[in-house]
């Protein structure tokens, strides 16, 4: 467990994006998971990273329940399951029905870019090495606005360190955004609770109002009351002149 989902770089404690959340929405401090100091952003890319961070509630794809991509799916805080056979290694994530299959020894390229990319793998002793390409440029690395372009190339290494833990190492290469490759690493721990299950976090219903509420034809009572209040007030109408004449004796 770590704070990488919130910020992969070293950071101090800071308040959350909404004042009303108080300490509940605050961010815990962390030494980060990036090796070798700050990320090597190109100057123009660093400006975009700062813009992303300042507008994370509007721009982070996680807010809208989009798939997280690799490597973010690994450290979001949701459990995931690894299933292995001789030719394939499957990753099933608890977040948003995300999944991917690593083809061992595959050399073909992706037919199209996708949110979770195209994963091919090989074994180096006990270490599973996964080469991930063809990810769409829309995913982020964390909630702090750290991002990539369509030239992202990810190399993952999963190395057993005990019966219940793995060392997870990730090398990121993206010449459009970074001046050199960089690396992050962290331990991954097996969940040991009794009767542990991989439960689905279906976040789609949570974002429908955020994304599509403005298209709704049926208004909520509050919206209808506001719309009625905004209607212009029409003058009261009385009998016409002709009617008045007919009513005279």
Residue frames relative to the residue before (quaternion, step in Angstrom):
aa qw qx qy qz dx dy dz
X 1.0000 0.0000 0.0000 0.0000 0.00 0.00 0.00
X 0.1271 0.7787 -0.6061 0.1005 3.57 -1.00 0.86
X 0.5716 -0.6044 0.4397 0.3386 3.56 -1.32 -0.12
X 0.2996 0.8075 -0.4745 0.1819 3.60 1.25 0.28
X 0.5841 0.5813 -0.3819 0.4183 3.61 1.04 -0.63
X 0.7085 0.4437 -0.2547 0.4861 3.59 1.07 -0.73
X 0.7666 -0.1692 0.1319 0.6052 3.58 1.04 -0.78
X 0.3203 -0.7750 0.5104 0.1905 3.61 -0.53 1.13
X 0.6648 0.4870 -0.3067 0.4763 3.60 1.20 -0.41
X 0.6442 -0.4963 0.3990 0.4236 3.57 -1.28 0.29
X 0.1032 0.8073 -0.5705 0.1103 3.58 -0.92 0.88
X 0.4774 -0.6344 0.5288 0.3001 3.53 -1.30 0.48
X 0.6215 -0.4813 0.4367 0.4374 3.54 -1.31 0.12
X 0.0657 0.7965 -0.5981 0.0591 3.57 -1.03 0.74
X 0.5930 -0.5903 0.4002 0.3738 3.59 -1.17 0.47
X 0.5762 -0.5959 0.4423 0.3425 3.53 -1.27 0.38
X 0.7117 -0.4882 0.3057 0.4022 3.58 -1.27 0.05
X 0.7589 0.3044 -0.1780 0.5475 3.60 1.20 -0.44
X 0.4831 -0.6945 0.4551 0.2776 3.58 -0.73 1.08
X 0.6545 0.5465 -0.3238 0.4101 3.60 0.96 -0.85
X 0.6091 0.5650 -0.3599 0.4245 3.62 1.20 -0.32
X 0.2552 -0.8112 0.4971 0.1722 3.59 1.24 -0.33
X 0.8232 -0.1709 0.1563 0.5184 3.54 -1.02 -0.88
X 0.5368 0.6410 -0.3907 0.3851 3.57 1.23 -0.51
X 0.7718 0.3442 -0.1831 0.5023 3.58 0.99 -0.77
X 0.4197 0.7316 -0.4520 0.2902 3.59 1.27 0.14
X 0.3915 -0.7103 0.5421 0.2198 3.56 -1.26 0.51
X 0.3969 -0.7237 0.5173 0.2260 3.57 -0.78 1.05
X 0.5200 -0.6348 0.4565 0.3439 3.62 -1.06 0.61
X 0.0337 -0.8012 0.5974 -0.0034 3.57 -1.20 0.46
X 0.4492 -0.6602 0.5283 0.2887 3.56 -1.19 0.57
X 0.5151 -0.6735 0.3986 0.3495 3.58 1.31 -0.06
X 0.3758 -0.7183 0.5425 0.2203 3.53 -1.33 0.22
X 0.5243 0.6239 -0.4110 0.4085 3.59 1.31 0.02
X 0.3208 -0.7499 0.5501 0.1794 3.56 -0.88 0.96
X 0.8226 0.2888 -0.1926 0.4504 3.56 -1.06 0.78
X 0.7106 -0.4949 0.2712 0.4201 3.58 1.06 0.58
X 0.8098 -0.2774 0.1844 0.4830 3.58 -1.27 -0.33
X 0.5992 -0.5662 0.4256 0.3732 3.54 -1.21 0.51
X 0.4381 -0.7297 0.4662 0.2413 3.61 -0.92 0.88
X 0.0012 0.8345 -0.5497 0.0385 3.57 0.60 1.14
X 0.4324 -0.6024 0.5908 0.3181 3.53 -1.24 0.51
X 0.6639 -0.5533 0.3088 0.3972 3.63 -1.02 0.71
X 0.7007 0.4537 -0.2889 0.4687 3.60 0.83 -0.92
X 0.6360 0.5236 -0.3263 0.4634 3.59 1.13 -0.62
X 0.6115 0.5484 -0.3498 0.4504 3.59 1.08 -0.68
X 0.6214 0.5344 -0.3418 0.4598 3.57 1.04 -0.70
X 0.6559 0.4954 -0.3096 0.4780 3.59 1.00 -0.77
X 0.6114 0.5470 -0.3506 0.4517 3.59 1.03 -0.75
X 0.6649 0.4951 -0.3035 0.4697 3.59 0.95 -0.89
X 0.6336 0.5142 -0.3292 0.4751 3.59 1.04 -0.72
X 0.6178 0.5415 -0.3335 0.4624 3.59 1.01 -0.80
X 0.6868 0.4966 -0.2882 0.4457 3.56 0.83 -1.02
X 0.6694 0.5088 -0.2985 0.4517 3.57 0.98 -0.84
X 0.7779 0.2698 -0.1343 0.5515 3.57 1.17 -0.55
X 0.1692 0.8534 -0.4826 0.1013 3.57 1.18 0.60
X 0.6338 0.5462 -0.3487 0.4223 3.61 0.96 -0.75
X 0.7151 0.4187 -0.2476 0.5020 3.57 1.12 -0.60
X 0.7907 0.3834 -0.1641 0.4482 3.58 1.02 -0.78
X 0.5796 0.5917 -0.4004 0.3919 3.63 1.05 -0.56
X 0.4271 -0.7293 0.4636 0.2660 3.63 -0.60 1.05
X 0.5586 0.6034 -0.4018 0.4032 3.61 1.14 -0.41
X 0.5807 0.5935 -0.3743 0.4129 3.60 1.07 -0.69
X 0.7483 0.3685 -0.1957 0.5157 3.57 1.07 -0.75
X 0.5359 -0.6822 0.3739 0.3279 3.58 1.25 0.44
X 0.3374 0.7123 -0.5422 0.2913 3.60 1.02 0.69
X 0.6229 -0.5413 0.3959 0.4029 3.58 -1.18 0.47
X 0.5068 -0.7262 0.3893 0.2534 3.59 -0.93 0.90
X 0.4023 -0.7052 0.4971 0.3062 3.59 1.09 -0.51
X 0.4570 -0.6432 0.5442 0.2852 3.52 -1.42 0.00
X 0.5759 -0.1580 -0.8020 -0.0083 1.63 -1.81 1.74
X 0.3950 0.7701 -0.4615 0.1947 3.64 1.18 -0.19
X 0.5949 0.5931 -0.3704 0.3963 3.60 1.02 -0.71
X 0.6242 0.5862 -0.3316 0.3959 3.57 1.13 -0.66
X 0.8286 0.2393 -0.0845 0.4990 3.60 0.88 -0.89
X 0.3172 0.7710 -0.4992 0.2363 3.61 1.09 0.57
X 0.5675 -0.5873 0.3961 0.4197 3.57 1.19 -0.42
X 0.6051 0.5133 -0.3574 0.4925 3.57 1.30 -0.10
X 0.4844 -0.6647 0.4691 0.3218 3.62 -0.93 0.76
X 0.0742 -0.7758 0.6224 0.0725 3.55 -1.24 0.39
X 0.3393 -0.7488 0.5463 0.1607 3.54 -1.24 0.52
X 0.1944 -0.7595 0.6122 0.1027 3.56 -1.06 0.84
X 0.0471 -0.7878 0.6140 -0.0121 3.57 -0.76 1.10
X 0.1327 -0.8445 0.5189 -0.0035 3.55 -0.68 1.13
X 0.0059 0.7403 -0.6720 -0.0191 3.52 -1.21 0.74
X 0.7367 -0.4138 0.2750 0.4587 3.58 -1.24 -0.07
X 0.7990 0.3114 -0.1418 0.4945 3.61 0.98 -0.82
X 0.7950 0.2396 -0.1055 0.5473 3.56 1.19 -0.44
X 0.1034 -0.7278 0.6698 0.1053 3.52 -1.32 0.48
X 0.1517 -0.8167 0.5548 0.0470 3.59 -0.55 1.17
X 0.1589 -0.7559 0.6303 0.0788 3.54 -1.05 0.90
X 0.0407 -0.7838 0.6194 -0.0181 3.56 -0.75 1.11
X 0.1734 -0.8259 0.5347 0.0438 3.55 -0.55 1.21
X 0.5203 -0.6506 0.4616 0.3048 3.55 -1.15 0.65
X 0.6545 0.5333 -0.3076 0.4389 3.58 1.18 -0.49
X 0.8912 -0.0793 0.0622 0.4423 3.55 -0.93 1.02
X 0.6034 -0.5987 0.3481 0.3953 3.62 1.05 0.75
X 0.3048 0.7732 -0.5061 0.2303 3.60 1.15 0.48
X 0.1216 0.7755 -0.6125 0.0933 3.56 -1.09 0.73
X 0.0231 0.7723 -0.6342 -0.0294 3.55 -1.32 0.21
X 0.2701 -0.7435 0.5919 0.1548 3.54 -1.25 0.49
X 0.2417 -0.7509 0.6014 0.1267 3.55 -0.87 1.02
X 0.2170 -0.7772 0.5809 0.1070 3.57 -0.65 1.14
X 0.3245 -0.7631 0.5275 0.1846 3.58 -0.54 1.17
X 0.8412 0.1557 -0.1424 0.4979 3.55 -0.79 1.06
X 0.4442 0.7024 -0.4608 0.3115 3.61 1.22 0.07
X 0.1580 -0.7991 0.5758 0.0711 3.58 -1.01 0.85
X 0.5172 0.6494 -0.4231 0.3630 3.62 1.22 -0.18
X 0.4192 -0.7037 0.5218 0.2384 3.54 -1.25 0.49
X 0.6341 -0.5522 0.3869 0.3785 3.55 -1.23 0.49
X 0.4473 -0.6875 0.4960 0.2849 3.59 -0.97 0.77
X 0.7909 -0.0023 0.0376 0.6107 3.57 1.18 -0.57
X 0.5388 -0.6059 0.4658 0.3543 3.60 -1.14 0.53
X 0.0381 -0.7952 0.6052 -0.0001 3.59 -1.14 0.62
X 0.6923 -0.4997 0.3315 0.4013 3.55 -1.30 0.30
X 0.7716 0.3203 -0.1752 0.5210 3.61 1.00 -0.77
X 0.5069 -0.7115 0.3869 0.2952 3.58 1.26 0.14
X 0.5094 -0.6116 0.5326 0.2877 3.50 -1.44 -0.18
X 0.0878 -0.8485 0.5216 -0.0137 3.59 -0.38 1.25
X 0.0080 0.7596 -0.6501 0.0197 3.54 -0.88 1.02
X 0.1440 -0.8417 0.5196 0.0281 3.57 -0.98 0.78
X 0.0586 -0.7544 0.6501 0.0692 3.49 -1.40 0.18
X 0.3999 -0.6985 0.5386 0.2493 3.53 -1.28 0.35
X 0.0651 -0.7406 0.6674 0.0434 3.55 -1.09 0.85
X 0.7670 -0.1705 0.0574 0.6160 3.53 0.22 1.31
X 0.7946 -0.2222 0.1978 0.5293 3.58 -0.70 -1.09
X 0.5912 0.5959 -0.3553 0.4112 3.60 1.26 -0.11
X 0.2643 -0.7293 0.6113 0.1566 3.55 -0.91 0.97
X 0.1141 -0.7854 0.6077 0.0283 3.57 -0.71 1.14
X 0.0768 -0.8157 0.5732 -0.0150 3.58 -0.63 1.16
X 0.1910 -0.7662 0.6086 0.0777 3.55 -0.84 1.07
X 0.0608 -0.8232 0.5640 -0.0237 3.58 -0.52 1.22
X 0.0469 0.7839 -0.6137 0.0811 3.55 -0.76 1.12
X 0.7862 0.3959 -0.2358 0.4117 3.55 -1.39 -0.19
X 0.3496 0.6922 -0.5497 0.3106 3.57 0.84 1.00
X 0.5133 -0.6108 0.4930 0.3470 3.56 -1.08 0.66
X 0.5417 -0.6622 0.4216 0.3005 3.58 -1.12 0.62
X 0.5337 0.6892 -0.3722 0.3188 3.60 1.27 -0.11
X 0.6165 0.5593 -0.3721 0.4106 3.63 1.13 -0.36
X 0.2967 -0.7225 0.5969 0.1835 3.54 -1.32 0.45
X 0.5268 -0.6124 0.4827 0.3382 3.55 -1.33 0.16
X 0.8016 -0.0219 0.0594 0.5945 3.61 1.14 -0.54
X 0.6484 -0.5176 0.3885 0.4010 3.56 -1.32 -0.13
X 0.5938 0.5870 -0.3540 0.4214 3.59 1.29 -0.06
X 0.6321 -0.5930 0.3203 0.3823 3.58 1.22 0.32
X 0.4242 0.6817 -0.4894 0.3404 3.61 1.21 0.17
X 0.0177 -0.8488 0.5190 -0.0990 3.55 -0.56 1.19
X 0.2547 -0.7439 0.5946 0.1680 3.56 -1.34 -0.10
X 0.4464 -0.6644 0.5227 0.2934 3.55 -1.31 0.04
X 0.7056 -0.4390 0.3334 0.4453 3.57 -1.29 -0.25
X 0.6237 0.5257 -0.3461 0.4636 3.59 1.28 0.05
X 0.3049 0.7787 -0.4964 0.2332 3.59 1.23 0.33
X 0.0031 -0.7562 0.6542 -0.0138 3.55 -1.07 0.91
X 0.0940 -0.8137 0.5736 -0.0086 3.56 -0.61 1.19
X 0.0517 -0.7600 0.6469 0.0348 3.56 -1.01 0.87
X 0.1271 -0.8045 0.5794 0.0295 3.57 -0.60 1.20
X 0.0933 -0.7617 0.6381 0.0629 3.54 -1.23 0.60
X 0.0917 -0.7772 0.6224 0.0089 3.56 -0.79 1.12
X 0.0252 0.8212 -0.5646 0.0793 3.57 -0.44 1.24
X 0.4014 -0.7098 0.5130 0.2681 3.64 -0.69 0.98
X 0.1182 -0.7893 0.5995 0.0599 3.57 -1.00 0.86
X 0.7615 -0.0339 0.0027 0.6472 3.57 1.34 -0.23
X 0.6885 -0.4585 0.3218 0.4606 3.63 -1.17 0.08
X 0.7908 0.3055 -0.1428 0.5108 3.61 1.16 -0.53
X 0.7471 0.3407 -0.2257 0.5242 3.61 1.15 0.37
X 0.1652 -0.7489 0.6353 0.0906 3.52 -1.33 0.57
X 0.3211 -0.6661 0.6221 0.2572 3.52 -1.29 0.43
X 0.1457 -0.7917 0.5918 0.0432 3.57 -0.72 1.14
X 0.0052 0.7939 -0.6056 0.0541 3.57 -0.66 1.16
X 0.0631 -0.8042 0.5909 -0.0154 3.56 -0.94 0.94
X 0.1228 -0.7673 0.6262 0.0633 3.56 -0.90 0.98
X 0.1760 -0.8000 0.5722 0.0407 3.54 -0.78 1.14
X 0.0031 0.7706 -0.6371 0.0157 3.55 -0.93 0.97
X 0.2120 0.7487 -0.6008 0.1834 3.55 -0.80 1.07
X 0.2109 -0.8418 0.4823 0.1198 3.61 0.11 1.24
X 0.5820 0.5782 -0.3857 0.4222 3.61 1.16 -0.31
X 0.7813 0.3436 -0.1471 0.4999 3.56 1.03 -0.85
X 0.8031 0.2374 -0.0923 0.5387 3.60 0.97 -0.86
X 0.4971 -0.6861 0.4564 0.2719 3.55 -1.08 0.76
X 0.7863 0.0412 -0.0263 0.6159 3.58 1.27 -0.27
X 0.6030 -0.5223 0.4251 0.4276 3.60 -1.21 0.21
X 0.0717 -0.7851 0.6134 0.0463 3.55 -1.20 0.54
X 0.2983 -0.7822 0.5372 0.1030 3.53 -1.23 0.51
X 0.0443 -0.7505 0.6555 0.0716 3.52 -1.26 0.56
X 0.0584 -0.7975 0.6004 0.0125 3.56 -1.18 0.56
X 0.0644 0.7821 -0.6151 0.0767 3.54 -1.22 0.61
X 0.4599 -0.6410 0.5149 0.3354 3.60 -1.17 0.37
X 0.1911 -0.7342 0.6383 0.1303 3.54 -1.25 0.58
X 0.1830 -0.8166 0.5441 0.0597 3.57 -0.85 0.98
X 0.4785 -0.6441 0.5197 0.2934 3.55 -1.10 0.75
X 0.4061 -0.6769 0.5533 0.2659 3.57 -1.03 0.78
X 0.1550 -0.8397 0.5197 0.0285 3.58 -0.62 1.15
X 0.3719 0.7335 -0.5020 0.2676 3.61 1.20 0.24
X 0.5741 -0.5794 0.4521 0.3611 3.54 -1.20 0.57
X 0.8507 0.0703 -0.0913 0.5129 3.58 -0.96 0.93
X 0.1732 0.8031 -0.5484 0.1556 3.59 1.02 0.75
X 0.0462 -0.7911 0.6098 -0.0127 3.56 -0.99 0.90
X 0.4043 -0.6677 0.5626 0.2724 3.53 -1.23 0.52
X 0.0839 -0.8209 0.5649 -0.0014 3.57 -0.27 1.30
X 0.4765 -0.6885 0.4762 0.2685 3.55 -1.10 0.74
X 0.1839 -0.7335 0.6440 0.1160 3.54 -1.01 0.89
X 0.0593 -0.8120 0.5803 -0.0187 3.57 -0.02 1.34
X 0.0923 -0.8531 0.5132 0.0181 3.56 -0.04 1.29
X 0.4093 0.7402 -0.4646 0.2623 3.61 1.22 -0.15
X 0.6820 0.4795 -0.3277 0.4444 3.68 0.76 -0.84
X 0.6345 0.5620 -0.3340 0.4122 3.60 1.15 -0.56
X 0.7530 0.3826 -0.2093 0.4927 3.60 1.17 -0.43
X 0.4185 0.7282 -0.4672 0.2763 3.60 1.22 -0.06
X 0.6693 0.4844 -0.3075 0.4720 3.60 0.91 -0.86
X 0.6346 0.5448 -0.3218 0.4437 3.58 1.00 -0.86
X 0.7797 0.3777 -0.1806 0.4657 3.56 0.82 -1.01
X 0.8350 0.2096 -0.0608 0.5052 3.56 0.95 -0.87
X 0.3693 0.7636 -0.4707 0.2430 3.59 1.24 0.08
X 0.6408 0.5441 -0.3300 0.4295 3.58 1.07 -0.68
X 0.6560 0.4999 -0.3126 0.4712 3.59 1.26 -0.24
X 0.4745 0.7059 -0.4252 0.3095 3.57 1.26 -0.20
X 0.3345 -0.7430 0.5462 0.1942 3.58 -0.92 0.91
X 0.6968 0.4096 -0.2599 0.5283 3.59 1.03 -0.76
X 0.2736 -0.7970 0.5224 0.1304 3.56 -0.60 1.15
X 0.5022 -0.5921 0.5266 0.3463 3.53 -1.26 0.46
X 0.6616 -0.5005 0.3530 0.4326 3.64 -1.15 0.37
X 0.6484 0.5185 -0.3260 0.4521 3.60 0.97 -0.79
X 0.6675 0.4952 -0.3046 0.4653 3.57 0.96 -0.87
X 0.6459 0.5159 -0.3261 0.4586 3.59 1.00 -0.79
X 0.6445 0.5193 -0.3254 0.4572 3.58 0.96 -0.82
X 0.6555 0.4996 -0.3123 0.4725 3.57 0.99 -0.80
X 0.6524 0.5121 -0.3164 0.4604 3.58 0.98 -0.85
X 0.6462 0.5111 -0.3203 0.4676 3.58 1.01 -0.80
X 0.6583 0.5163 -0.3122 0.4502 3.57 0.99 -0.79
X 0.6742 0.5019 -0.2870 0.4595 3.56 1.15 -0.62
X 0.5085 0.6496 -0.4331 0.3631 3.61 1.24 -0.21
X 0.5115 -0.6430 0.4590 0.3378 3.63 -1.00 0.70
X 0.4281 -0.6925 0.5200 0.2582 3.58 -1.10 0.70
X 0.2589 -0.7813 0.5533 0.1281 3.57 -0.68 1.13
X 0.5141 -0.6381 0.4598 0.3423 3.63 -1.00 0.68
X 0.5389 -0.6144 0.4588 0.3486 3.55 -1.11 0.69
X 0.3039 -0.7702 0.5365 0.1634 3.59 -0.88 0.95
X 0.1784 -0.7800 0.5917 0.0986 3.60 -1.04 0.80
X 0.7285 -0.3973 0.2917 0.4758 3.59 -1.21 -0.11
X 0.4884 -0.6466 0.4961 0.3119 3.58 -1.06 0.67
X 0.6906 -0.4835 0.3404 0.4165 3.57 -1.30 0.29
X 0.6441 0.5390 -0.3187 0.4394 3.55 1.00 -0.88
X 0.6534 0.5105 -0.3060 0.4677 3.53 0.99 -0.88
X 0.6393 0.5342 -0.3328 0.4417 3.56 0.98 -0.84
X 0.6549 0.5186 -0.3105 0.4535 3.58 1.01 -0.85
X 0.6509 0.5211 -0.3143 0.4538 3.60 1.04 -0.84
X 0.6835 0.4975 -0.2935 0.4463 3.60 1.10 -0.72
X 0.5582 0.5977 -0.4194 0.3940 3.62 1.21 -0.24
X 0.5153 -0.6537 0.4499 0.3237 3.64 -1.05 0.71
